[in-house]
Amino acid sequence: MSTTILFSDSHGQQILETTFDTSWQRLMQKIQAEFGEENRFHFHDLKAKGVSDDEGDKQKGSCHKSAAMVATYDRKPSSVDSVK
């Protein structure tokens, strides 16, 4: 089974987890300084954002085996028609 490298260094080698963590914390400090504490988020929140924004088959797009797991990550409220 092959491993997919999501983040790599300038030589194409997989970065260490500690390297990623340090870079992520620097990014969060920049976001916090520019936009405030309430805009801080975790790396794992990006998956929920991707599932929530998916306009197609969310279960297929997220590779979850159950609809219950998709519901956990789907954080956008469902749209409803307004009352006239």
DSSP file (Angstrom, degrees, kcal/mol; ACC not computed):
  #  RESIDUE AA STRUCTURE BP1 BP2  ACC     N-H-->O    O-->H-N    N-H-->O    O-->H-N    TCO  KAPPA ALPHA  PHI   PSI    X-CA   Y-CA   Z-CA
    1    1 A M              0   0    0      0, 0.0     2,-0.2     0, 0.0     0, 0.0   0.000 360.0 360.0 360.0 127.5    0.0    0.0    0.0
    2    2 A S        -     0   0    0      1,-0.0     2,-0.5     0, 0.0     0, 0.0  -0.543 360.0-130.1 -88.6 154.3    1.5    3.3   -1.0
    3    3 A T        -     0   0    0     -2,-0.2     2,-0.5     2,-0.0    -1,-0.0  -0.873  12.4-139.2-104.9 133.3    1.4    6.5    1.1
    4    4 A T        -     0   0    0     -2,-0.5     2,-0.7     2,-0.0     0, 0.0  -0.801  13.8-142.2 -90.4 127.6    0.2    9.8   -0.3
    5    5 A I        +     0   0    0     -2,-0.5     3,-0.1     1,-0.2    -2,-0.0  -0.815  20.2 179.4 -92.3 117.1    2.3   12.7    0.9
    6    6 A L  S    S+     0   0    0     -2,-0.7     2,-0.4     1,-0.3    -1,-0.2   0.864  72.3  30.1 -84.9 -39.7    0.0   15.7    1.5
    7    7 A F  S    S+     0   0    0      8,-0.1     8,-1.4     5,-0.0     2,-0.3  -0.984  73.2 174.0-124.9 130.3    2.7   18.1    2.6
    8    8 A S  B     -A   14   0A   0     -2,-0.4     6,-0.2     6,-0.2     2,-0.1  -0.886  27.3-116.3-132.5 163.2    6.2   18.0    1.4
    9    9 A D    >   -     0   0    0      4,-2.7     3,-2.0    -2,-0.3    -1,-0.1  -0.169  52.3 -80.6 -85.3-173.2    9.4   20.1    1.7
   10   10 A S  T 3  S+     0   0    0      1,-0.3    -1,-0.1     2,-0.1    -2,-0.0   0.624 131.9  53.7 -67.8 -11.7   11.2   21.8   -1.2
   11   11 A H  T 3  S-     0   0    0      2,-0.2    -1,-0.3     3,-0.0     3,-0.1   0.333 119.7-106.9-102.3   5.0   12.8   18.4   -2.2
   12   12 A G  S <  S+     0   0    0     -3,-2.0     2,-0.3     1,-0.3    -2,-0.1   0.559  76.0 135.5  82.6   8.2    9.5   16.6   -2.3
   13   13 A Q        -     0   0    0      1,-0.1    -4,-2.7    -8,-0.0    -1,-0.3  -0.636  64.8 -96.9 -91.0 149.0   10.1   14.7    0.9
   14   14 A Q  B     -A    8   0A   0     -2,-0.3    -6,-0.2    -6,-0.2     2,-0.2  -0.373  40.6-128.4 -62.3 136.2    7.4   14.3    3.5
   15   15 A I        -     0   0    0     -8,-1.4    -8,-0.1     1,-0.1     2,-0.1  -0.512  25.3-102.4 -84.6 157.6    7.7   16.8    6.3
   16   16 A L     >  -     0   0    0     -2,-0.2     4,-2.1     1,-0.1     3,-0.2  -0.407  25.8-118.1 -74.0 154.1    7.8   15.8   10.0
   17   17 A E  H  > S+     0   0    0      1,-0.2     4,-2.7     2,-0.2     5,-0.2   0.882 116.4  54.5 -59.6 -39.2    4.7   16.2   12.1
   18   18 A T  H  > S+     0   0    0      2,-0.2     4,-2.2     1,-0.2    -1,-0.2   0.856 105.6  53.1 -65.2 -34.4    6.5   18.7   14.3
   19   19 A T  H  > S+     0   0    0      2,-0.2     4,-2.2    -3,-0.2    -1,-0.2   0.929 111.1  46.1 -65.0 -45.5    7.4   20.8   11.3
   20   20 A F  H  X S+     0   0    0     -4,-2.1     4,-2.9     2,-0.2    -2,-0.2   0.937 111.4  52.0 -61.5 -46.6    3.8   21.0   10.2
   21   21 A D  H  X S+     0   0    0     -4,-2.7     4,-2.4     1,-0.2    -2,-0.2   0.899 110.3  48.6 -58.5 -42.6    2.7   21.8   13.8
   22   22 A T  H  X S+     0   0    0     -4,-2.2     4,-2.0     2,-0.2    -1,-0.2   0.926 113.1  46.9 -63.7 -45.3    5.2   24.7   14.0
   23   23 A S  H  X S+     0   0    0     -4,-2.2     4,-2.2     1,-0.2    -2,-0.2   0.900 111.7  51.4 -63.5 -41.2    4.1   26.1   10.6
   24   24 A W  H  X S+     0   0    0     -4,-2.9     4,-2.6     1,-0.2    -2,-0.2   0.921 108.7  50.4 -63.0 -44.0    0.4   25.8   11.6
   25   25 A Q  H  X S+     0   0    0     -4,-2.4     4,-2.1     1,-0.2    -1,-0.2   0.887 109.4  51.5 -63.3 -38.7    1.0   27.6   14.9
   26   26 A R  H  X S+     0   0    0     -4,-2.0     4,-1.9     2,-0.2    -1,-0.2   0.916 110.6  48.9 -62.5 -42.6    2.8   30.5   13.0
   27   27 A L  H  X S+     0   0    0     -4,-2.2     4,-2.5     1,-0.2    -2,-0.2   0.917 110.4  50.1 -62.4 -44.1   -0.1   30.7   10.6
   28   28 A M  H  X S+     0   0    0     -4,-2.6     4,-2.7     1,-0.2    -1,-0.2   0.859 108.1  53.6 -64.8 -35.3   -2.7   30.8   13.4
   29   29 A Q  H  X S+     0   0    0     -4,-2.1     4,-2.3     2,-0.2    -1,-0.2   0.898 109.8  48.0 -65.1 -39.8   -0.7   33.6   15.2
   30   30 A K  H  X S+     0   0    0     -4,-1.9     4,-2.1     2,-0.2     5,-0.2   0.923 113.4  47.1 -65.3 -44.3   -0.8   35.7   12.0
   31   31 A I  H  X>S+     0   0    0     -4,-2.5     4,-3.3     1,-0.2     5,-0.6   0.919 112.9  49.4 -62.8 -43.3   -4.5   35.1   11.6
   32   32 A Q  H  X5S+     0   0    0     -4,-2.7     4,-1.6     1,-0.2    -2,-0.2   0.901 111.3  49.1 -63.8 -41.5   -5.1   35.9   15.2
   33   33 A A  H  <5S+     0   0    0     -4,-2.3    -1,-0.2     1,-0.2    -2,-0.2   0.875 121.1  35.2 -66.0 -37.3   -3.0   39.1   15.0
   34   34 A E  H  <5S+     0   0    0     -4,-2.1    -2,-0.2    -5,-0.2    -1,-0.2   0.869 135.1  18.1 -86.0 -38.4   -4.9   40.3   11.8
   35   35 A F  H  <5S-     0   0    0     -4,-3.3    -3,-0.2    -5,-0.2    -2,-0.2   0.529 107.1-107.1-116.3  -9.1   -8.4   39.1   12.4
   36   36 A G    ><< -     0   0    0     -4,-1.6     3,-1.6    -5,-0.6    -1,-0.2  -0.126  38.4 -69.4 100.1 162.2   -8.7   38.4   16.1
   37   37 A E  G >  S+     0   0    0      1,-0.3     3,-1.9     2,-0.2    -1,-0.1   0.805 121.0  67.6 -59.1 -35.1   -8.9   35.3   18.4
   38   38 A E  G 3  S+     0   0    0      1,-0.3    -1,-0.3    -3,-0.2    -2,-0.1   0.640  93.9  60.3 -66.7 -12.4  -12.4   34.3   17.2
   39   39 A N  G <  S+     0   0    0     -3,-1.6    -1,-0.3    -8,-0.1     2,-0.2   0.339  77.2 115.4 -96.2   6.6  -11.0   33.5   13.8
   40   40 A R    <   +     0   0    0     -3,-1.9     2,-0.3    -4,-0.1   -12,-0.0  -0.528  41.4 171.5 -74.4 142.0   -8.6   30.8   15.1
   41   41 A F        -     0   0    0     -2,-0.2     2,-0.2     5,-0.0    -2,-0.0  -0.950  30.2-108.7-147.3 166.4   -9.4   27.3   13.9
   42   42 A H    >   -     0   0    0     -2,-0.3     3,-1.4     1,-0.1     4,-0.5  -0.641  29.1-116.4 -97.1 154.8   -7.9   23.8   13.9
   43   43 A F  T >  S+     0   0    0      1,-0.3     3,-1.7    -2,-0.2     4,-0.4   0.877 115.8  59.9 -55.5 -39.3   -6.5   22.0   10.9
   44   44 A H  T >> S+     0   0    0      1,-0.3     4,-1.0     2,-0.2     3,-1.0   0.735  89.6  71.6 -65.2 -21.9   -9.2   19.4   11.2
   45   45 A D  H <> S+     0   0    0     -3,-1.4     4,-2.2     1,-0.2    -1,-0.3   0.748  84.2  69.9 -64.4 -22.6  -11.9   22.1   10.7
   46   46 A L  H <> S+     0   0    0     -3,-1.7     4,-2.2    -4,-0.5    -1,-0.2   0.852  95.2  53.2 -64.1 -33.5  -10.8   22.3    7.1
   47   47 A K  H <> S+     0   0    0     -3,-1.0     4,-2.5    -4,-0.4    -1,-0.2   0.930 108.8  48.4 -66.5 -44.3  -12.3   18.8    6.5
   48   48 A A  H  X S+     0   0    0     -4,-1.0     4,-2.9     1,-0.2    27,-0.4   0.892 110.4  52.2 -62.3 -38.8  -15.7   20.0    7.9
   49   49 A K  H  X S+     0   0    0     -4,-2.2     4,-2.3     2,-0.2    -1,-0.2   0.915 109.9  49.1 -63.1 -42.7  -15.5   23.1    5.7
   50   50 A G  H  X S+     0   0    0     -4,-2.2     4,-1.0     2,-0.2    -2,-0.2   0.906 113.9  44.8 -63.7 -42.5  -14.9   20.9    2.7
   51   51 A V  H  < S+     0   0    0     -4,-2.5     3,-0.5     1,-0.2    -2,-0.2   0.923 114.1  49.8 -66.9 -44.2  -17.8   18.6    3.5
   52   52 A S  H  < S+     0   0    0     -4,-2.9    -2,-0.2    21,-0.4    -1,-0.2   0.877 113.6  45.2 -63.0 -38.6  -20.1   21.6    4.3
   53   53 A D  H  < S+     0   0    0     -4,-2.3    -1,-0.2    -5,-0.2     2,-0.2   0.631  84.7 112.0 -82.5 -13.8  -19.3   23.4    1.1
   54   54 A D     <  -     0   0    0     -4,-1.0     4,-0.2    -3,-0.5     8,-0.0  -0.426  44.5-172.8 -64.0 125.2  -19.6   20.3   -1.1
   55   55 A E        +     0   0    0     -2,-0.2    -1,-0.2     2,-0.1     3,-0.1   0.452  67.2  57.5 -98.9  -1.8  -22.7   20.7   -3.4
   56   56 A G  S    S-     0   0    0      1,-0.1     2,-1.1     2,-0.0     3,-0.1   0.166 117.5 -27.5 -99.5-140.5  -22.5   17.2   -4.8
   57   57 A D     >  -     0   0    0      1,-0.2     4,-2.8     2,-0.1     5,-0.2  -0.681  58.1-168.8 -79.6 100.7  -22.6   13.9   -3.0
   58   58 A K  H  > S+     0   0    0     -2,-1.1     4,-1.9     1,-0.2     6,-0.3   0.840  83.1  53.3 -63.6 -35.1  -21.1   14.8    0.3
   59   59 A Q  H  >>S+     0   0    0      2,-0.2     5,-1.2     1,-0.2     4,-0.9   0.928 113.5  41.9 -67.8 -44.0  -20.7   11.1    1.4
   60   60 A K  H  45S+     0   0    0      1,-0.2     3,-0.4     2,-0.2    -2,-0.2   0.916 114.8  51.6 -67.4 -42.8  -18.7   10.2   -1.7
   61   61 A G  H  <5S+     0   0    0     -4,-2.8    -2,-0.2     1,-0.2    -1,-0.2   0.821 115.4  40.7 -65.0 -32.2  -16.7   13.5   -1.6
   62   62 A S  H  <5S-     0   0    0     -4,-1.9    -1,-0.2    -5,-0.2    -2,-0.2   0.544 102.4-130.3 -93.7  -8.3  -15.7   13.0    2.0
   63   63 A C  T  <5 +     0   0    0     -4,-0.9     2,-0.3    -3,-0.4    -3,-0.2   0.760  53.1 152.6  63.5  26.7  -15.1    9.2    1.7
   64   64 A H      < -     0   0    0     -5,-1.2    -1,-0.2    -6,-0.3    -2,-0.1  -0.666  43.3-145.9 -86.6 145.2  -17.2    8.5    4.8
   65   65 A K  S    S+     0   0    0     -2,-0.3     2,-0.3    -3,-0.1    -1,-0.1   0.699  78.4  45.6 -82.9 -19.9  -18.9    5.1    4.9
   66   66 A S  S  > S-     0   0    0      1,-0.1     4,-1.5    -7,-0.1     3,-0.2  -0.924  71.0-133.5-128.9 152.3  -22.0    6.3    6.7
   67   67 A A  H  > S+     0   0    0     -2,-0.3     4,-2.3     1,-0.2     5,-0.1   0.801 107.4  63.4 -66.9 -29.2  -24.4    9.2    6.4
   68   68 A A  H  > S+     0   0    0      1,-0.2     4,-1.2     2,-0.2    -1,-0.2   0.889 102.8  47.7 -63.7 -38.9  -24.1    9.7   10.2
   69   69 A M  H  > S+     0   0    0     -3,-0.2     4,-1.3     2,-0.2    -1,-0.2   0.888 109.9  52.4 -70.2 -37.9  -20.4   10.5    9.9
   70   70 A V  H  X S+     0   0    0     -4,-1.5     4,-2.1     1,-0.2     3,-0.4   0.916 106.4  54.5 -61.0 -42.1  -21.2   12.9    7.0
   71   71 A A  H  < S+     0   0    0     -4,-2.3    -1,-0.2     1,-0.2    -2,-0.2   0.827 102.3  58.2 -61.6 -32.1  -23.7   14.6    9.2
   72   72 A T  H  < S+     0   0    0     -4,-1.2    -1,-0.2     1,-0.2    -2,-0.2   0.883 114.7  35.9 -63.5 -38.9  -21.0   15.1   11.9
   73   73 A Y  H  < S+     0   0    0     -4,-1.3     2,-1.1    -3,-0.4   -21,-0.4   0.693  94.4  91.7 -90.1 -20.9  -18.9   17.1    9.5
   74   74 A D     <  +     0   0    0     -4,-2.1   -25,-0.1     1,-0.2   -26,-0.1  -0.644  46.2 164.7 -80.0 101.5  -21.7   18.9    7.6
   75   75 A R        +     0   0    0     -2,-1.1    -1,-0.2   -27,-0.4   -26,-0.1   0.451  36.8 104.0-102.2  -2.2  -21.9   22.1    9.6
   76   76 A K  S    S-     0   0    0      1,-0.1     2,-0.1   -27,-0.0     3,-0.1  -0.641  76.2-117.2 -80.7 135.7  -23.9   24.3    7.3
   77   77 A P        -     0   0    0      0, 0.0     2,-0.1     0, 0.0    -2,-0.1  -0.447  34.7-106.0 -67.6 144.6  -27.6   24.7    8.2
   78   78 A S        -     0   0    0     -2,-0.1     2,-0.2     1,-0.1     0, 0.0  -0.462  37.5-114.1 -70.6 143.4  -29.9   23.3    5.6
   79   79 A S        -     0   0    0     -2,-0.1     2,-0.3    -3,-0.1    -1,-0.1  -0.540  33.1-169.1 -80.8 143.9  -31.6   25.9    3.6
   80   80 A V        -     0   0    0     -2,-0.2     2,-0.2     0, 0.0    -1,-0.0  -0.940  28.9-101.9-129.0 152.0  -35.4   26.4    4.0
   81   81 A D        -     0   0    0     -2,-0.3     2,-0.1     1,-0.1     0, 0.0  -0.498  42.9-114.6 -71.6 140.4  -37.8   28.4    1.9
   82   82 A S        -     0   0    0     -2,-0.2     2,-0.4     1,-0.1    -1,-0.1  -0.406  27.8-108.8 -75.1 154.2  -38.9   31.6    3.6
   83   83 A V              0   0    0      1,-0.1    -1,-0.1    -2,-0.1     0, 0.0  -0.674 360.0 360.0 -82.9 133.6  -42.4   32.1    4.7
   84   84 A K              0   0    0     -2,-0.4    -1,-0.1     0, 0.0    -2,-0.0   0.441 360.0 360.0 -99.1 360.0  -44.3   34.6    2.6
